Amino acid sequence: MIPLMTTRSVRIPDDIDARLVAFAESKHISVNSALVQAVEEMMTRDAQADAVTAAADEVFARRQELFERLADA
């Protein structure tokens, strides 16, 4: 089954576009594929960062008393 696609216009500064085109050519992929991969990677990293932050917040909340005692020591 072919995935649904949306067409979007994006304004990109000329210098970034030139780097994007060069990058895509060096990887033998289309500019569109390079953009899709970059967006997917960005969203994955952001989700991972959110998960790490949530885990750290949970640990801090569970161990708050211990951290406060260590700070007073």
Secondary structure as GFF3:
##gff-version 3
##sequence-region A 1 73
A	DSSP	alpha_helix	14	27	.	.	.	ID=ss1
A	DSSP	alpha_helix	31	62	.	.	.	ID=ss2
A	DSSP	alpha_helix	64	72	.	.	.	ID=ss3
###
